[in-house]
Amino acid sequence: MENNVNPIEMQKCLGGVNYPASKDEIMRQAEQHGASKDIMGALKKLPESDYDSPAAVSREVGKE
């Protein structure tokens, strides 16, 4: 499936996340920032892990 996540949009949605952050924390923060369905879907597919930066989240989403 094609990944339709705009990296800039995603970074906006991750504003305010305190890193390192778990997948759950990242998803909660993105939801509060009004993340689109595409972004929430991509975050849902992330492996359960702690992410140490927005770049780490983007890298993982980019692997889809």
Contacts in CASP RR format, 6 or more apart in sequence:
PFRMAT RR
TARGET T0000
AUTHOR 0000-0000-0000
METHOD contacts of the structure
MODEL  1
MENNVNPIEMQKCLGGVNYPASKDEIMRQAEQHGASKDIMGALKKLPESD
YDSPAAVSREVGKE
1 64 0 8 1.000
3 42 0 8 1.000
3 61 0 8 1.000
3 62 0 8 1.000
3 64 0 8 1.000
4 38 0 8 1.000
5 38 0 8 1.000
5 39 0 8 1.000
5 42 0 8 1.000
5 61 0 8 1.000
5 62 0 8 1.000
7 58 0 8 1.000
9 35 0 8 1.000
9 36 0 8 1.000
9 39 0 8 1.000
10 30 0 8 1.000
10 35 0 8 1.000
10 39 0 8 1.000
10 42 0 8 1.000
10 57 0 8 1.000
10 58 0 8 1.000
10 61 0 8 1.000
11 54 0 8 1.000
11 58 0 8 1.000
12 33 0 8 1.000
13 29 0 8 1.000
13 30 0 8 1.000
13 33 0 8 1.000
13 34 0 8 1.000
13 35 0 8 1.000
13 39 0 8 1.000
14 26 0 8 1.000
14 29 0 8 1.000
14 30 0 8 1.000
14 33 0 8 1.000
14 54 0 8 1.000
14 57 0 8 1.000
15 29 0 8 1.000
15 33 0 8 1.000
15 54 0 8 1.000
16 29 0 8 1.000
17 25 0 8 1.000
17 26 0 8 1.000
17 29 0 8 1.000
17 54 0 8 1.000
18 25 0 8 1.000
19 51 0 8 1.000
19 52 0 8 1.000
19 53 0 8 1.000
19 54 0 8 1.000
20 50 0 8 1.000
20 51 0 8 1.000
20 52 0 8 1.000
21 29 0 8 1.000
21 50 0 8 1.000
21 51 0 8 1.000
22 48 0 8 1.000
22 49 0 8 1.000
22 50 0 8 1.000
22 51 0 8 1.000
23 43 0 8 1.000
23 46 0 8 1.000
23 47 0 8 1.000
23 48 0 8 1.000
23 49 0 8 1.000
23 51 0 8 1.000
26 43 0 8 1.000
26 46 0 8 1.000
26 51 0 8 1.000
26 57 0 8 1.000
27 40 0 8 1.000
27 43 0 8 1.000
27 44 0 8 1.000
30 39 0 8 1.000
30 40 0 8 1.000
30 43 0 8 1.000
31 40 0 8 1.000
35 43 0 8 1.000
42 61 0 8 1.000
42 64 0 8 1.000
43 57 0 8 1.000
43 61 0 8 1.000
45 61 0 8 1.000
45 64 0 8 1.000
46 57 0 8 1.000
46 60 0 8 1.000
46 61 0 8 1.000
47 60 0 8 1.000
49 60 0 8 1.000
51 57 0 8 1.000
51 60 0 8 1.000
END
